[in-house]
Amino acid sequence: MKGGVVVIGASAGGLSVLETLLTELGSRFSYPVVITKHLASGDEEGLCKVLSKSSPIEISIACDKQKITHNHVYLAPGGYHLQVEDRETLSLSIDEQVCYSRPSVDVLFQSAADVFGKQAVAIVLTGANRDGAEGIRAVKQAGGVTIVQNPETAEVPIMPKSAIATGCVDHVLDLQDIAICLKAMDFNLGT
C-alpha cells in the first residue's frame, strides 16, 4: 500500500474523544487509521457500534491477516495486541500484556514505526497509564510524526503526560486541532 498510516492510542475517557476526532476528520481523510483503545475482550463490538454512528469513515474490528485499505478505521479487539505486520496487512497476537494492557498502544505504535517509518503518524489521547510513551519514542526515532492530546483537555492526563515526558512529541494539541493537523498532513503522508 502506498502512503502512510495513522495510529491512535486511548484508554480511560477515550470513547468521547475518539467519537469527536473521527467526526472531525470527515469522510475525505484518505489514510488508514488504526486504533488501540484499552478494553476488555468482548467490548469491541459495542465500541465499534458507537463509533460507527458518529464516524463518516467506515470502521471495523481488526482481524488477523486483514488487509489495510485507505479511508478505513480499524479497531483492536479486546484481549489481542494489534500490529501493523507489513504495508498491506494487520495482525493480532496474544503476547504478554504491555503496561498491564492487551491490546497495547506501545505494541501498535512500535509495529507502525517498523513498517511505515517516516510515513507513520502516532497520536496518544486520554488514558490512565504510560502505555504509548515507548511507542511514541519508536515512531519519532523512525522519522514519523508524533502528536499528543493536550493533557489539560484530557479526561485522564496520565497517558498524554507520559508521552510528553519522552521528549519525542512533535505536537501537543487540543482535540479539534489534532483533526486539523491530520487533515493538513493528508496530502503529505504519501511522500
Secondary structure, 3 states (H helix, E strand, C coil): CCCCEEEEEECCCHHHHHHHHHHHHCCCCCCCEEEEECCCCCCHHHHHHHHHHHCCCEEEECCCCCECCCCEEEECCCCCEEEEEECCEEEEECCCCECCECCCHHHHHHHHHHHHHHHEEEEECCECCCCCHHHHHHHHHCCCEEEEECHHHCCCEHHHHHHHCCCCCCEEECHHHHHHHHHHHCCCCCC
